[in-house]
């Protein structure tokens, strides 16, 4: 009898499923509108009304456990509207997640799989917890479908999968919307950095980052959500006056957002494919995030290296270096996003040396300085490669970075407005000498000679010094 009843319910569900999907879409819209303007209490009333319709329709087709989910969501919507929830943002995120997962579970039933209410228990208790209500026992759900206790492990896994947010079409749509929003926020930060607006003008971006974080949480991307929350809180500190706004901070935020954007497509593809089968999805997400961000950071280093080559080949045309601080700033944002404060600080030292000494003061580095700077950057690049490949002993590589920065008088980090000790000792161009930039280009197994032909000086100008042949050699492997 249960098989016949399931078949009848599934057939009836096929008739009402489009209407349910549309109503739940309207629920999501109302939650988004409310998140943008919590003062508009009508949004939660509309939301509760839509959920009441969903509950009634599900009871009509005798899907009582999903109807119970809709009922709990309706009560949560009413509690949010009345201001009776412990954490409004978390409650809205839970309501949004329920409105996404319920259609996925119904889609599974529509495809002929039987109703297994027990897998709805975690979602139900999350919804109840969001309004401060106690959890319910699994025996309550067994009452709706006693035969679900006999479900095989494969059936349980399939049913749980329908509640894991793996609807690829939905994930793609939401992921693209998040990427567009991140791009708008990053552009706004770049504009603010160039025009030097008032900190209070960034409140819009604070709100937008909060909405993005909620969406990422709904998608199950906890690591990415945590990163965006960190950037939102940092920006909120700027708006409130608790934190001084500066170029480094905004570049760190923009860099972190850029890497969330870069990793999102891969994360969505991973989710849509059902994951990798690892026991801890958050750990798997964290490892994939590290791999992706390290890969993108290494690409930034490659771009920075090209700018340095152009700097040399054009006989110290400092204009060639103007993009380097931005490229390195984005890498620093990625490192801080991964809670790797020490390498991020070292990178800030490199970035500050380039910004202050080479770009700001228009200085021409000596062969020794160029060699030391190359060691610092190469060791950071090796560190990122070791991070991406999860190699042991990668922290030892940073000893080279620190030593190089100490030689350049940029560690500990000096005040950008102060001249570091002995910083002017080699400020003038020096006579040619043989320079070996060890570790600058790791893939090269044998030294490569790069002949640099000085360009003719412009009339009336002092000829720049000629640069000797530069040998690129790999650093020794870390222990």
N, C-alpha and C positions, 0 to 999 in steps of 0.2 A: 504493500500500500504506500509505503514511503516513497518508493521509486516513482509510482504513478503521480503522487502528490507533487513531487519535485518537478516532474515533467510538466504538469499543469501550471505550476507556479512559474516555471521558466517560460512557458508559452505566453502567459499573461504578462510577464515582465517584458517580453519582446515588444508588446504593444505600448507599454508605458515608459520604456527606457528613454526614448528621445526626450519626452517631457521631463523626466527626472533629471537628465543631464542638463537641460536648459535651465531648470529651476536651481540646480546646484551651481551652475555657472553664475546665476544672478546672486546667489549667496556669496560667492567669492568676490563679486563686484562690490557688494555692500560692505564686506569686511575691508576691502581695499579703500573704499571711500571713507569709512569710519577711521581707519588708521591715519589717513591724511588729515582728517578734521574730527577729532574725538568729541568736540563740542556739539556735533550734529547727532543728537540722540535718536533721531528718526531712522538712521541707517540700521541700527541694531533692531528696531521694531520691524522694519521691512525684512531684515535677515531672519528674524524669528518667525515671521509670517511665512516666508518661503519654506523654511524647515518644517513648519507645521503641515504644509501641503505635501512635502516629501514623505513625512511620517504617515500621513493618512493614505497616500497612494501605496506605500509599501505594505501597510496592514491590509489594504484591499486585496493585494495579490499574495497575502499570507506569508510575507517575508518578515517575520516578527523580530528576529535579531537585528537585521539592518534597520528596521523601523525603530528599534530601541536606540541605536546609534543616532538616528535623526532626532529622536526625542531628547537625548542628552545634549545634542548640539543646540537644539532650540532653547533648552534651559540655560545653557552657557551663554547664548546670545542675549537672553533676557538679563542674566546676571551682569554681563559686560555693560549693557545699556543702563543698568541701575547702579553701576559703580560698585558692585559687590564681589569683585574678584581680587585675589591677592596681587596679581601682576597683570595689568591690562595688556601689555604688549605680548606676553607669553600666552595669555588667553586668546588673543586675536590670532596668533600664529597657530595655536592648537585648533581653533575653529576653522581656519583656512586649510590646515592639513586634513581634517576630517572631511571637508567638502571636496577634497581631491581624491582621498583614498576610498570613500564610499562608492563613487562611480566605478572605480577599478574593481572593487569586490562584486558589484552588480554585473559588470561586464563578464566576469568569470562565470557567474551563474547563468547568464544569458547564453554563454558558449557551451552549456550542457553539463557543467560540473555541479556537484551537489553542494548544498548549503552546509557549511561547517562553522557554526556560530562561535565555537570556542576561540577561533583565531581573532575574533573581534574584541576579545577581552582586554588586551593591552590598550587598544584605541579607546574603548569605552572608559577605562580607568584613567587614561590621560585626560580625557574630556572632563570627567568628574573632578579630577584633581585640580584642573584649571579654575574651577569655581569653588574649590575648597571643600568638596564633598568627599566622603570616604569611598574607597574602592568597593567593588562588588565581587562576590565569589563566583567561580566558574560554574557552580551548580545552577545558578540562575539561567545561564545560557543553555545548559544541557536540557533544561525544561522546554526550550523551544524546538529542539531537534535531538531527541534521545539517541537516535542512531548515529549521531556524529561521534559518539564515544568509540565507535567501532572503525573509525576512519583509519586508513593505513598511513604510515609515515610519509609515503609519497604524496598522498592526498593532502595531508597536513602541510607539507612543504609547499605544494602548489597553492593552497589557500593562503598561506602566509605570504607567499610571493605576490599575491594580488593586493596585499596591503603594504607593500614596500615602496610604493611610488614609482614603479618601473614602467608606467605608461609612456612609451618612447615619444609618441606624438605630442603628448602634453609636456613632457620634459623638454623637447626641442623648442616648443613654443615659449615656455617660461624661460628657458635658458637664453634664447635670443633676446627676449625682452630685458632680461637682466644685463646682458652684454651691452645693449643699447643704452640702458640707464647708466651703467658704469662709464661708458664713453662720454655721455653728457656731463656726468659729475667731474670726470677727469679734465674735460675741456674747460669747465667752469673754474676749476682750481688753477689750471694753466693761465687762464685769462686774469684771475685774481692776482696771480704771482707777477704777471707782466704789468698790470695797471696799478697794483698797490692799493686795492680798495679797503674799506673798513672791515674789521673782523666780523662784525654783526651781519654783514651781507652773506656770510657763509652758512647762516642758519638753514637756508633752503637745502644746502648740500647735506647738512647733518640729518635733516628729516628724510631725505632721499636715501641716504646710506642706511638708516634704520629700516626703511621699507625693503631695501635690497637684502639686508640681513635676514629679515623675516621670511622672505621668499626662499633664500638659500636654505634656511632651516626647514622649511616646508618640503624642500626637495631632498632632504636628508644629507645635505653637504655641510656637516658640522664644522669641519676645518675651515672651509671657505667662509662660512657664516662668522666664525670666531675672528677671522682676519678683518672682515668688514666692520664688525662691532668694535674692534680695536681702533680702526681708523675713524669711525664715527665718534668714539669717545675722545680721541685726540683732537678732532675738529671741534667737538663740543667744548672742550677746555679752552680752545682759542676764542670761540664766540663768547664764552662767559668771562673771559679775561683771566682765567686761572693759568693759562699757558701763553707764553710769548710767541707770536707768530713770526716765523722766519722762513727763509727759502728752503733750508734743509728739511724742516718739518713737512712743508707742503710737498716737497719732492718725495719724501718717504711715503706720504699718504698716496700720492699719485702713482708712485712705483708699485706699491702693494696692490692698488686697484688694477693696475695694468696686468699684473701677474695673475690675479683672480680671473680677469677677463681671458688671459691666454690659456689658463688651465680649464676653463669652464666647458669647452667643447669636448675635451677628453673625458672629463668627469661625467658629463651627461651621457656620452657614448658608453661609458663603463656602467652607469646605472641602468641605461636602457637595455644593455645586454644581460642584465640580471646579476651583475657583480662577478667576482672571480671565485666565489665559493669559499672565501676565507671566513674563519670563525668570527673575526672582529671587523665588521665593515668600516668602523671609524679608523682603525689602525691601517687598513688597506687604503682608505682614502688619504690618510696622512702620508703614507709612503709614496703614493702616486703623485700627490701634490709636491712633495720634495723633489721627485724626479723631474717633473714638468718645470718647476720653477728653476731648478739648477740648470736645466737645458736652456731655458730662455735667458738666464743670467749669463751663461757662457756665450750665447749669441751676442749679448750686449758687449761683452769683453772683446769679441772678435771685431765688432764695429768700432770700438774705441781704439783698437790696435791699428785699424785702417786709417783713422784720423791722425794717429801719431806718425805713421809712415808718410802721410801727406804733409804733416808738419815738418818732417825732416827733408823730404824731397823738394819742398818749396823754399828751402833755406830759411827755416824758422818763421814761416808765416803763421802767426798766432791765431789768425782767423780759423785755421783748420782745426783748432782744439775746442771751439765753442760748444760743440755738441757733446763733448766728453763728460763734463760734469753731470749733464742730464742722464746720459747712459749709465754712468756709475751710480747716480742717485736712485735710479730705478732698481739697480741690483741691490743697493742698500735696503730699499724698501722690501724687497723679496726676502733678504736675510732676516730683517726684523720681523717680518711676517712669520718666519719659521722659528722665532725666538732665539736666533743666533746673534746675540748682541755683540760679542767680541769681534767676529769677522766684520760685522756691519760697522763697528767703530773704526776698525783698521781701514776699511774701505773709505770711511769718511775722511780719514787722514790723507789717503791718496787723493781723494777728490778735492780736499781743501788745498793741498799742495799745488795741484794743477790750477785750481781757480785763482788762488792768491798769487803764487809765484810766476806761473807761466802766462796765464791770461790777464790777471789783474795788473801785475807789475811788468808784463811784457818782457820777461827775462829769457835769456838764452841759456839753457842748461849746459854745464860742462859734460865731458864724456863720463866722468865719474858719477855725476848726478843722474845722467840719463841711464846709466847702468843700474844704479841703485833703485831708481823709480821702476825700471823694467823688472827688477827682482821682486819688488813689492807687488806689482800687478800680476806677474806670472805666478807667484805663490798663491795669490788669491784665486786665480783661475784654476790652478791645480787643486786647490781646496774644494772648489765647486764641482770639479770633475769627480773627486773622491766622494763628495757628498751624494752626487747623483748615482754613483755606483755602489754606495754604502760600503766603502772600503774602510778598514780599521786604521787607526793611527793618523787620521787626517788632521787632528789638532796640531800634530807636530809640524805640519807644513806652515802653520801660521807663525812659527818662530822666525822664519825668514822674513815674513811681512813685518813683524814687529821690529826686528833688527834694522831692516831697510828704512822704516819710518823714523827710527831713532837717529839713524845716520843723516836723514834729511831734516832733522829737527822738527818733525811733525808727529812725534809721539813722546809723551802724552799730547793730546790734541791742544794746540795753542788757540788763543783767542784770534778769530779771523782778522780783527782790527789791530792785532799786535804783530810786530816783526819778530819771528822766532830767533832764538840765539844763533848767531853765526849765519843767519839766513842770507846775509848780503856778502858772505865771504867769497862766493863764486858767482856773483851776479853778472859780471861782464863776460863777453865771449872769450873763450880760451883757445890756445893753440891746439891743432889737431893732435889726437892721441888715439892709440888702438883701444877700442871699446868692445867688450863682449857682453851682450845682453843675455845672460844665461836665463833659460827658462821662459823666454818670451813666447816661444812657439813650440809647444810640447810635441806635436805630431812629427816634427822634423827629426829624423834619427841621426843625420850627419850635419855638420855646420854648413850653413848656406851663406855665401858672400853676397851682400847687396851693395852694389856700387852706386854711390850717390854722386851725381854730377851737379856741382853748384851752378845755379842760374846766374846770368850776368847781372851785376848790380845796376840799379837805376842810376842815371846821371846825378851826381851831386850827393849820393848817399854813401855811407861808409860800407865797404864790402863786408858781407857776413863771413864768418869763419867757415872754412871748408870742413866737412865732416869726414872722418876716415871710414873705411869699410867697416861694416858692423856685422859681427858674427852672432847668429842665433843658435844657442845650444840648450838642450833640455836640462831641467833640474834633476839631480839624482832622486831616485824613488824614495818616498818617505819610508821610514822604518816601520 
